[in-house]
């Protein structure tokens, strides 16, 4: 009963449908035009503000290609490390590590540092790069050495103490196995 007044408003001919559609479409176009115009004004204001900035504030994205610089291949597509023919010497005199406290070693004396829990292939490479190759060296670390090694290899702070690298290295240098190295040996 309350909708009886709507019966008089319903268009009944095709012409009346067209007029209602035309009015609705006209309203849509007017709103779209004003909205586009308003957006354009906002964009132009932002663009003018950016253009007025000093050139020093912009980031330089024009990069000239470098000449003669090539990346060194360190890994194969499979992820295996590429063996380099040149042996890298560690400068023990200018190193921040105190090699006098835990001793110096070279690649010919290298132990499998991955047998220590918390040392994977990546960390082993980093340790070798700073001159740490043997369990003997790690077993003689002082707290200062541990801090320096942590900074040099960008490793999680406190991880060396938490995983007890020093204790594990002491056991491994004697030829014994730790729980971790036993599990590692049984997987092979």
mmCIF file of the C-alpha atoms, coordinates in Angstrom:
data_MODEL
# 
_entry.id   MODEL 
# 
loop_
_atom_site.group_PDB 
_atom_site.id 
_atom_site.type_symbol 
_atom_site.label_atom_id 
_atom_site.label_alt_id 
_atom_site.label_comp_id 
_atom_site.label_asym_id 
_atom_site.label_entity_id 
_atom_site.label_seq_id 
_atom_site.pdbx_PDB_ins_code 
_atom_site.Cartn_x 
_atom_site.Cartn_y 
_atom_site.Cartn_z 
_atom_site.occupancy 
_atom_site.B_iso_or_equiv 
_atom_site.pdbx_formal_charge 
_atom_site.auth_seq_id 
_atom_site.auth_comp_id 
_atom_site.auth_asym_id 
_atom_site.auth_atom_id 
_atom_site.pdbx_PDB_model_num 
ATOM 1   C CA . UNK A 1 1   ? 0.000  0.000   0.000   1.00 0.00 ? 1   UNK A CA 1 
ATOM 2   C CA . UNK A 1 2   ? 2.830  2.382   0.781   1.00 0.00 ? 2   UNK A CA 1 
ATOM 3   C CA . UNK A 1 3   ? 4.301  1.899   -2.727  1.00 0.00 ? 3   UNK A CA 1 
ATOM 4   C CA . UNK A 1 4   ? 1.179  2.934   -4.612  1.00 0.00 ? 4   UNK A CA 1 
ATOM 5   C CA . UNK A 1 5   ? 2.599  6.397   -5.305  1.00 0.00 ? 5   UNK A CA 1 
ATOM 6   C CA . UNK A 1 6   ? 5.521  4.756   -7.207  1.00 0.00 ? 6   UNK A CA 1 
ATOM 7   C CA . UNK A 1 7   ? 3.166  3.303   -9.778  1.00 0.00 ? 7   UNK A CA 1 
ATOM 8   C CA . UNK A 1 8   ? 2.634  6.794   -11.151 1.00 0.00 ? 8   UNK A CA 1 
ATOM 9   C CA . UNK A 1 9   ? 6.396  7.391   -11.520 1.00 0.00 ? 9   UNK A CA 1 
ATOM 10  C CA . UNK A 1 10  ? 7.278  4.260   -13.479 1.00 0.00 ? 10  UNK A CA 1 
ATOM 11  C CA . UNK A 1 11  ? 7.876  5.058   -17.168 1.00 0.00 ? 11  UNK A CA 1 
ATOM 12  C CA . UNK A 1 12  ? 5.708  3.064   -19.461 1.00 0.00 ? 12  UNK A CA 1 
ATOM 13  C CA . UNK A 1 13  ? 6.964  3.874   -22.952 1.00 0.00 ? 13  UNK A CA 1 
ATOM 14  C CA . UNK A 1 14  ? 10.321 3.364   -24.614 1.00 0.00 ? 14  UNK A CA 1 
ATOM 15  C CA . UNK A 1 15  ? 10.711 7.121   -25.010 1.00 0.00 ? 15  UNK A CA 1 
ATOM 16  C CA . UNK A 1 16  ? 10.420 7.645   -21.246 1.00 0.00 ? 16  UNK A CA 1 
ATOM 17  C CA . UNK A 1 17  ? 13.104 4.948   -20.646 1.00 0.00 ? 17  UNK A CA 1 
ATOM 18  C CA . UNK A 1 18  ? 15.389 6.785   -23.068 1.00 0.00 ? 18  UNK A CA 1 
ATOM 19  C CA . UNK A 1 19  ? 14.836 10.130  -21.289 1.00 0.00 ? 19  UNK A CA 1 
ATOM 20  C CA . UNK A 1 20  ? 15.650 8.571   -17.872 1.00 0.00 ? 20  UNK A CA 1 
ATOM 21  C CA . UNK A 1 21  ? 18.783 6.950   -19.330 1.00 0.00 ? 21  UNK A CA 1 
ATOM 22  C CA . UNK A 1 22  ? 19.816 10.210  -21.031 1.00 0.00 ? 22  UNK A CA 1 
ATOM 23  C CA . UNK A 1 23  ? 19.433 12.212  -17.787 1.00 0.00 ? 23  UNK A CA 1 
ATOM 24  C CA . UNK A 1 24  ? 21.452 9.609   -15.815 1.00 0.00 ? 24  UNK A CA 1 
ATOM 25  C CA . UNK A 1 25  ? 24.170 9.487   -18.461 1.00 0.00 ? 25  UNK A CA 1 
ATOM 26  C CA . UNK A 1 26  ? 24.302 13.276  -18.548 1.00 0.00 ? 26  UNK A CA 1 
ATOM 27  C CA . UNK A 1 27  ? 24.757 13.403  -14.753 1.00 0.00 ? 27  UNK A CA 1 
ATOM 28  C CA . UNK A 1 28  ? 27.546 10.817  -15.022 1.00 0.00 ? 28  UNK A CA 1 
ATOM 29  C CA . UNK A 1 29  ? 29.358 12.842  -17.714 1.00 0.00 ? 29  UNK A CA 1 
ATOM 30  C CA . UNK A 1 30  ? 29.103 16.086  -15.739 1.00 0.00 ? 30  UNK A CA 1 
ATOM 31  C CA . UNK A 1 31  ? 30.546 14.393  -12.620 1.00 0.00 ? 31  UNK A CA 1 
ATOM 32  C CA . UNK A 1 32  ? 33.297 12.719  -14.611 1.00 0.00 ? 32  UNK A CA 1 
ATOM 33  C CA . UNK A 1 33  ? 34.342 15.970  -16.307 1.00 0.00 ? 33  UNK A CA 1 
ATOM 34  C CA . UNK A 1 34  ? 34.461 17.932  -13.024 1.00 0.00 ? 34  UNK A CA 1 
ATOM 35  C CA . UNK A 1 35  ? 36.329 15.122  -11.284 1.00 0.00 ? 35  UNK A CA 1 
ATOM 36  C CA . UNK A 1 36  ? 38.901 14.907  -14.067 1.00 0.00 ? 36  UNK A CA 1 
ATOM 37  C CA . UNK A 1 37  ? 39.354 18.660  -14.054 1.00 0.00 ? 37  UNK A CA 1 
ATOM 38  C CA . UNK A 1 38  ? 39.838 18.674  -10.261 1.00 0.00 ? 38  UNK A CA 1 
ATOM 39  C CA . UNK A 1 39  ? 42.391 15.836  -10.455 1.00 0.00 ? 39  UNK A CA 1 
ATOM 40  C CA . UNK A 1 40  ? 44.261 17.635  -13.221 1.00 0.00 ? 40  UNK A CA 1 
ATOM 41  C CA . UNK A 1 41  ? 44.533 20.776  -11.087 1.00 0.00 ? 41  UNK A CA 1 
ATOM 42  C CA . UNK A 1 42  ? 45.895 18.796  -8.134  1.00 0.00 ? 42  UNK A CA 1 
ATOM 43  C CA . UNK A 1 43  ? 48.403 17.041  -10.377 1.00 0.00 ? 43  UNK A CA 1 
ATOM 44  C CA . UNK A 1 44  ? 49.548 20.315  -11.920 1.00 0.00 ? 44  UNK A CA 1 
ATOM 45  C CA . UNK A 1 45  ? 50.100 21.815  -8.432  1.00 0.00 ? 45  UNK A CA 1 
ATOM 46  C CA . UNK A 1 46  ? 52.174 18.787  -7.361  1.00 0.00 ? 46  UNK A CA 1 
ATOM 47  C CA . UNK A 1 47  ? 54.157 18.865  -10.588 1.00 0.00 ? 47  UNK A CA 1 
ATOM 48  C CA . UNK A 1 48  ? 54.887 22.584  -10.200 1.00 0.00 ? 48  UNK A CA 1 
ATOM 49  C CA . UNK A 1 49  ? 56.046 21.996  -6.609  1.00 0.00 ? 49  UNK A CA 1 
ATOM 50  C CA . UNK A 1 50  ? 58.416 19.217  -7.740  1.00 0.00 ? 50  UNK A CA 1 
ATOM 51  C CA . UNK A 1 51  ? 59.805 21.301  -10.589 1.00 0.00 ? 51  UNK A CA 1 
ATOM 52  C CA . UNK A 1 52  ? 60.522 24.161  -8.215  1.00 0.00 ? 52  UNK A CA 1 
ATOM 53  C CA . UNK A 1 53  ? 62.772 21.962  -6.052  1.00 0.00 ? 53  UNK A CA 1 
ATOM 54  C CA . UNK A 1 54  ? 66.515 22.410  -6.376  1.00 0.00 ? 54  UNK A CA 1 
ATOM 55  C CA . UNK A 1 55  ? 68.392 20.019  -8.608  1.00 0.00 ? 55  UNK A CA 1 
ATOM 56  C CA . UNK A 1 56  ? 70.412 18.745  -5.612  1.00 0.00 ? 56  UNK A CA 1 
ATOM 57  C CA . UNK A 1 57  ? 67.252 17.311  -4.062  1.00 0.00 ? 57  UNK A CA 1 
ATOM 58  C CA . UNK A 1 58  ? 66.671 14.942  -6.967  1.00 0.00 ? 58  UNK A CA 1 
ATOM 59  C CA . UNK A 1 59  ? 68.227 11.505  -7.072  1.00 0.00 ? 59  UNK A CA 1 
ATOM 60  C CA . UNK A 1 60  ? 70.501 10.948  -10.015 1.00 0.00 ? 60  UNK A CA 1 
ATOM 61  C CA . UNK A 1 61  ? 69.223 8.004   -12.008 1.00 0.00 ? 61  UNK A CA 1 
ATOM 62  C CA . UNK A 1 62  ? 71.521 8.497   -14.979 1.00 0.00 ? 62  UNK A CA 1 
ATOM 63  C CA . UNK A 1 63  ? 74.190 5.840   -14.673 1.00 0.00 ? 63  UNK A CA 1 
ATOM 64  C CA . UNK A 1 64  ? 76.946 5.569   -17.187 1.00 0.00 ? 64  UNK A CA 1 
ATOM 65  C CA . UNK A 1 65  ? 78.021 2.031   -17.946 1.00 0.00 ? 65  UNK A CA 1 
ATOM 66  C CA . UNK A 1 66  ? 81.324 1.155   -16.323 1.00 0.00 ? 66  UNK A CA 1 
ATOM 67  C CA . UNK A 1 67  ? 84.209 0.309   -18.572 1.00 0.00 ? 67  UNK A CA 1 
ATOM 68  C CA . UNK A 1 68  ? 86.525 -2.569  -17.882 1.00 0.00 ? 68  UNK A CA 1 
ATOM 69  C CA . UNK A 1 69  ? 84.839 -3.676  -14.657 1.00 0.00 ? 69  UNK A CA 1 
ATOM 70  C CA . UNK A 1 70  ? 83.583 -7.234  -14.573 1.00 0.00 ? 70  UNK A CA 1 
ATOM 71  C CA . UNK A 1 71  ? 82.007 -9.233  -11.811 1.00 0.00 ? 71  UNK A CA 1 
ATOM 72  C CA . UNK A 1 72  ? 84.018 -12.189 -10.548 1.00 0.00 ? 72  UNK A CA 1 
ATOM 73  C CA . UNK A 1 73  ? 82.236 -15.513 -10.816 1.00 0.00 ? 73  UNK A CA 1 
ATOM 74  C CA . UNK A 1 74  ? 81.966 -17.007 -7.338  1.00 0.00 ? 74  UNK A CA 1 
ATOM 75  C CA . UNK A 1 75  ? 79.216 -19.600 -7.798  1.00 0.00 ? 75  UNK A CA 1 
ATOM 76  C CA . UNK A 1 76  ? 78.070 -21.972 -10.508 1.00 0.00 ? 76  UNK A CA 1 
ATOM 77  C CA . UNK A 1 77  ? 74.418 -22.122 -11.570 1.00 0.00 ? 77  UNK A CA 1 
ATOM 78  C CA . UNK A 1 78  ? 73.960 -25.094 -9.274  1.00 0.00 ? 78  UNK A CA 1 
ATOM 79  C CA . UNK A 1 79  ? 75.069 -22.982 -6.308  1.00 0.00 ? 79  UNK A CA 1 
ATOM 80  C CA . UNK A 1 80  ? 78.450 -24.659 -5.851  1.00 0.00 ? 80  UNK A CA 1 
ATOM 81  C CA . UNK A 1 81  ? 81.363 -22.362 -5.117  1.00 0.00 ? 81  UNK A CA 1 
ATOM 82  C CA . UNK A 1 82  ? 83.815 -21.774 -7.938  1.00 0.00 ? 82  UNK A CA 1 
ATOM 83  C CA . UNK A 1 83  ? 87.321 -22.856 -6.965  1.00 0.00 ? 83  UNK A CA 1 
ATOM 84  C CA . UNK A 1 84  ? 89.771 -20.088 -7.651  1.00 0.00 ? 84  UNK A CA 1 
ATOM 85  C CA . UNK A 1 85  ? 93.260 -21.028 -8.738  1.00 0.00 ? 85  UNK A CA 1 
ATOM 86  C CA . UNK A 1 86  ? 94.791 -18.119 -6.868  1.00 0.00 ? 86  UNK A CA 1 
ATOM 87  C CA . UNK A 1 87  ? 95.214 -18.754 -3.168  1.00 0.00 ? 87  UNK A CA 1 
ATOM 88  C CA . UNK A 1 88  ? 94.242 -15.754 -1.142  1.00 0.00 ? 88  UNK A CA 1 
ATOM 89  C CA . UNK A 1 89  ? 96.682 -14.638 1.503   1.00 0.00 ? 89  UNK A CA 1 
ATOM 90  C CA . UNK A 1 90  ? 95.331 -13.037 4.640   1.00 0.00 ? 90  UNK A CA 1 
ATOM 91  C CA . UNK A 1 91  ? 97.184 -9.946  5.833   1.00 0.00 ? 91  UNK A CA 1 
ATOM 92  C CA . UNK A 1 92  ? 97.733 -10.900 9.482   1.00 0.00 ? 92  UNK A CA 1 
ATOM 93  C CA . UNK A 1 93  ? 99.696 -7.741  10.278  1.00 0.00 ? 93  UNK A CA 1 
ATOM 94  C CA . UNK A 1 94  ? 96.926 -5.294  9.336   1.00 0.00 ? 94  UNK A CA 1 
ATOM 95  C CA . UNK A 1 95  ? 94.007 -7.464  10.414  1.00 0.00 ? 95  UNK A CA 1 
ATOM 96  C CA . UNK A 1 96  ? 91.804 -6.325  13.324  1.00 0.00 ? 96  UNK A CA 1 
ATOM 97  C CA . UNK A 1 97  ? 92.131 -9.873  14.700  1.00 0.00 ? 97  UNK A CA 1 
ATOM 98  C CA . UNK A 1 98  ? 94.801 -10.626 17.269  1.00 0.00 ? 98  UNK A CA 1 
ATOM 99  C CA . UNK A 1 99  ? 96.475 -13.636 15.639  1.00 0.00 ? 99  UNK A CA 1 
ATOM 100 C CA . UNK A 1 100 ? 99.056 -13.655 18.449  1.00 0.00 ? 100 UNK A CA 1 
ATOM 101 C CA . UNK A 1 101 ? 96.381 -14.815 20.896  1.00 0.00 ? 101 UNK A CA 1 
ATOM 102 C CA . UNK A 1 102 ? 94.978 -17.731 18.871  1.00 0.00 ? 102 UNK A CA 1 
ATOM 103 C CA . UNK A 1 103 ? 97.604 -18.357 16.202  1.00 0.00 ? 103 UNK A CA 1 
ATOM 104 C CA . UNK A 1 104 ? 97.796 -17.975 12.462  1.00 0.00 ? 104 UNK A CA 1 
ATOM 105 C CA . UNK A 1 105 ? 97.052 -20.685 9.928   1.00 0.00 ? 105 UNK A CA 1 
ATOM 106 C CA . UNK A 1 106 ? 96.766 -20.977 6.185   1.00 0.00 ? 106 UNK A CA 1 
ATOM 107 C CA . UNK A 1 107 ? 94.626 -22.871 3.702   1.00 0.00 ? 107 UNK A CA 1 
ATOM 108 C CA . UNK A 1 108 ? 96.988 -25.860 3.700   1.00 0.00 ? 108 UNK A CA 1 
ATOM 109 C CA . UNK A 1 109 ? 96.134 -26.525 7.389   1.00 0.00 ? 109 UNK A CA 1 
ATOM 110 C CA . UNK A 1 110 ? 92.388 -26.115 6.845   1.00 0.00 ? 110 UNK A CA 1 
ATOM 111 C CA . UNK A 1 111 ? 89.936 -28.122 8.979   1.00 0.00 ? 111 UNK A CA 1 
ATOM 112 C CA . UNK A 1 112 ? 86.303 -28.797 8.050   1.00 0.00 ? 112 UNK A CA 1 
ATOM 113 C CA . UNK A 1 113 ? 84.795 -25.980 10.118  1.00 0.00 ? 113 UNK A CA 1 
ATOM 114 C CA . UNK A 1 114 ? 81.291 -27.059 9.043   1.00 0.00 ? 114 UNK A CA 1 
ATOM 115 C CA . UNK A 1 115 ? 81.543 -29.799 11.694  1.00 0.00 ? 115 UNK A CA 1 
ATOM 116 C CA . UNK A 1 116 ? 80.943 -27.050 14.276  1.00 0.00 ? 116 UNK A CA 1 
ATOM 117 C CA . UNK A 1 117 ? 77.256 -26.444 14.967  1.00 0.00 ? 117 UNK A CA 1 
ATOM 118 C CA . UNK A 1 118 ? 76.307 -23.034 13.566  1.00 0.00 ? 118 UNK A CA 1 
ATOM 119 C CA . UNK A 1 119 ? 78.968 -22.994 10.841  1.00 0.00 ? 119 UNK A CA 1 
ATOM 120 C CA . UNK A 1 120 ? 77.703 -23.696 7.356   1.00 0.00 ? 120 UNK A CA 1 
ATOM 121 C CA . UNK A 1 121 ? 79.477 -23.384 4.009   1.00 0.00 ? 121 UNK A CA 1 
ATOM 122 C CA . UNK A 1 122 ? 78.856 -19.643 3.820   1.00 0.00 ? 122 UNK A CA 1 
ATOM 123 C CA . UNK A 1 123 ? 80.190 -18.896 7.321   1.00 0.00 ? 123 UNK A CA 1 
ATOM 124 C CA . UNK A 1 124 ? 83.133 -21.225 6.714   1.00 0.00 ? 124 UNK A CA 1 
ATOM 125 C CA . UNK A 1 125 ? 84.048 -19.192 3.604   1.00 0.00 ? 125 UNK A CA 1 
ATOM 126 C CA . UNK A 1 126 ? 83.831 -15.982 5.626   1.00 0.00 ? 126 UNK A CA 1 
ATOM 127 C CA . UNK A 1 127 ? 85.992 -17.414 8.408   1.00 0.00 ? 127 UNK A CA 1 
ATOM 128 C CA . UNK A 1 128 ? 88.569 -18.580 5.874   1.00 0.00 ? 128 UNK A CA 1 
ATOM 129 C CA . UNK A 1 129 ? 88.556 -15.144 4.255   1.00 0.00 ? 129 UNK A CA 1 
ATOM 130 C CA . UNK A 1 130 ? 89.607 -13.512 7.544   1.00 0.00 ? 130 UNK A CA 1 
ATOM 131 C CA . UNK A 1 131 ? 92.294 -16.127 8.237   1.00 0.00 ? 131 UNK A CA 1 
ATOM 132 C CA . UNK A 1 132 ? 90.545 -18.660 10.478  1.00 0.00 ? 132 UNK A CA 1 
ATOM 133 C CA . UNK A 1 133 ? 91.070 -22.182 9.152   1.00 0.00 ? 133 UNK A CA 1 
ATOM 134 C CA . UNK A 1 134 ? 91.498 -24.568 12.084  1.00 0.00 ? 134 UNK A CA 1 
ATOM 135 C CA . UNK A 1 135 ? 89.728 -25.884 15.160  1.00 0.00 ? 135 UNK A CA 1 
ATOM 136 C CA . UNK A 1 136 ? 92.898 -24.970 17.096  1.00 0.00 ? 136 UNK A CA 1 
ATOM 137 C CA . UNK A 1 137 ? 92.387 -21.285 16.298  1.00 0.00 ? 137 UNK A CA 1 
ATOM 138 C CA . UNK A 1 138 ? 88.708 -21.290 17.275  1.00 0.00 ? 138 UNK A CA 1 
ATOM 139 C CA . UNK A 1 139 ? 89.397 -23.170 20.514  1.00 0.00 ? 139 UNK A CA 1 
ATOM 140 C CA . UNK A 1 140 ? 91.799 -20.387 21.601  1.00 0.00 ? 140 UNK A CA 1 
ATOM 141 C CA . UNK A 1 141 ? 89.363 -17.487 20.999  1.00 0.00 ? 141 UNK A CA 1 
ATOM 142 C CA . UNK A 1 142 ? 89.198 -14.883 23.757  1.00 0.00 ? 142 UNK A CA 1 
ATOM 143 C CA . UNK A 1 143 ? 86.001 -12.867 24.346  1.00 0.00 ? 143 UNK A CA 1 
ATOM 144 C CA . UNK A 1 144 ? 87.577 -9.976  22.405  1.00 0.00 ? 144 UNK A CA 1 
ATOM 145 C CA . UNK A 1 145 ? 88.405 -12.304 19.509  1.00 0.00 ? 145 UNK A CA 1 
ATOM 146 C CA . UNK A 1 146 ? 84.831 -13.603 19.474  1.00 0.00 ? 146 UNK A CA 1 
ATOM 147 C CA . UNK A 1 147 ? 83.500 -10.035 19.319  1.00 0.00 ? 147 UNK A CA 1 
ATOM 148 C CA . UNK A 1 148 ? 85.891 -9.110  16.499  1.00 0.00 ? 148 UNK A CA 1 
ATOM 149 C CA . UNK A 1 149 ? 85.081 -12.253 14.488  1.00 0.00 ? 149 UNK A CA 1 
ATOM 150 C CA . UNK A 1 150 ? 81.351 -11.605 14.926  1.00 0.00 ? 150 UNK A CA 1 
ATOM 151 C CA . UNK A 1 151 ? 81.792 -8.096  13.509  1.00 0.00 ? 151 UNK A CA 1 
ATOM 152 C CA . UNK A 1 152 ? 84.041 -9.215  10.665  1.00 0.00 ? 152 UNK A CA 1 
ATOM 153 C CA . UNK A 1 153 ? 81.803 -12.008 9.385   1.00 0.00 ? 153 UNK A CA 1 
ATOM 154 C CA . UNK A 1 154 ? 78.585 -10.048 10.046  1.00 0.00 ? 154 UNK A CA 1 
ATOM 155 C CA . UNK A 1 155 ? 77.153 -12.948 12.011  1.00 0.00 ? 155 UNK A CA 1 
ATOM 156 C CA . UNK A 1 156 ? 74.346 -12.924 14.554  1.00 0.00 ? 156 UNK A CA 1 
ATOM 157 C CA . UNK A 1 157 ? 75.699 -11.304 17.745  1.00 0.00 ? 157 UNK A CA 1 
ATOM 158 C CA . UNK A 1 158 ? 76.049 -13.826 20.564  1.00 0.00 ? 158 UNK A CA 1 
ATOM 159 C CA . UNK A 1 159 ? 75.712 -16.817 18.263  1.00 0.00 ? 159 UNK A CA 1 
ATOM 160 C CA . UNK A 1 160 ? 79.319 -17.940 18.673  1.00 0.00 ? 160 UNK A CA 1 
ATOM 161 C CA . UNK A 1 161 ? 78.931 -18.116 22.453  1.00 0.00 ? 161 UNK A CA 1 
ATOM 162 C CA . UNK A 1 162 ? 75.431 -19.605 22.282  1.00 0.00 ? 162 UNK A CA 1 
ATOM 163 C CA . UNK A 1 163 ? 76.512 -22.419 19.955  1.00 0.00 ? 163 UNK A CA 1 
ATOM 164 C CA . UNK A 1 164 ? 79.775 -22.800 21.951  1.00 0.00 ? 164 UNK A CA 1 
ATOM 165 C CA . UNK A 1 165 ? 82.091 -22.802 18.948  1.00 0.00 ? 165 UNK A CA 1 
ATOM 166 C CA . UNK A 1 166 ? 85.079 -22.635 21.260  1.00 0.00 ? 166 UNK A CA 1 
ATOM 167 C CA . UNK A 1 167 ? 84.053 -25.753 23.210  1.00 0.00 ? 167 UNK A CA 1 
ATOM 168 C CA . UNK A 1 168 ? 83.127 -27.693 20.087  1.00 0.00 ? 168 UNK A CA 1 
ATOM 169 C CA . UNK A 1 169 ? 86.431 -26.760 18.438  1.00 0.00 ? 169 UNK A CA 1 
ATOM 170 C CA . UNK A 1 170 ? 88.322 -27.973 21.535  1.00 0.00 ? 170 UNK A CA 1 
ATOM 171 C CA . UNK A 1 171 ? 86.649 -31.391 21.252  1.00 0.00 ? 171 UNK A CA 1 
ATOM 172 C CA . UNK A 1 172 ? 87.095 -31.588 17.466  1.00 0.00 ? 172 UNK A CA 1 
ATOM 173 C CA . UNK A 1 173 ? 90.801 -30.628 17.513  1.00 0.00 ? 173 UNK A CA 1 
ATOM 174 C CA . UNK A 1 174 ? 91.488 -33.669 19.732  1.00 0.00 ? 174 UNK A CA 1 
ATOM 175 C CA . UNK A 1 175 ? 89.956 -35.918 17.082  1.00 0.00 ? 175 UNK A CA 1 
ATOM 176 C CA . UNK A 1 176 ? 86.773 -36.602 19.044  1.00 0.00 ? 176 UNK A CA 1 
ATOM 177 C CA . UNK A 1 177 ? 83.254 -35.967 17.779  1.00 0.00 ? 177 UNK A CA 1 
ATOM 178 C CA . UNK A 1 178 ? 80.554 -33.701 19.142  1.00 0.00 ? 178 UNK A CA 1 
ATOM 179 C CA . UNK A 1 179 ? 76.888 -34.647 18.977  1.00 0.00 ? 179 UNK A CA 1 
ATOM 180 C CA . UNK A 1 180 ? 76.494 -32.369 15.972  1.00 0.00 ? 180 UNK A CA 1 
ATOM 181 C CA . UNK A 1 181 ? 79.518 -33.732 14.108  1.00 0.00 ? 181 UNK A CA 1 
ATOM 182 C CA . UNK A 1 182 ? 78.337 -37.313 14.773  1.00 0.00 ? 182 UNK A CA 1 
ATOM 183 C CA . UNK A 1 183 ? 74.951 -36.496 13.219  1.00 0.00 ? 183 UNK A CA 1 
ATOM 184 C CA . UNK A 1 184 ? 76.711 -34.751 10.354  1.00 0.00 ? 184 UNK A CA 1 
ATOM 185 C CA . UNK A 1 185 ? 78.937 -37.800 9.755   1.00 0.00 ? 185 UNK A CA 1 
ATOM 186 C CA . UNK A 1 186 ? 75.973 -40.196 9.835   1.00 0.00 ? 186 UNK A CA 1 
ATOM 187 C CA . UNK A 1 187 ? 74.150 -38.182 7.120   1.00 0.00 ? 187 UNK A CA 1 
ATOM 188 C CA . UNK A 1 188 ? 77.016 -38.613 4.664   1.00 0.00 ? 188 UNK A CA 1 
# 
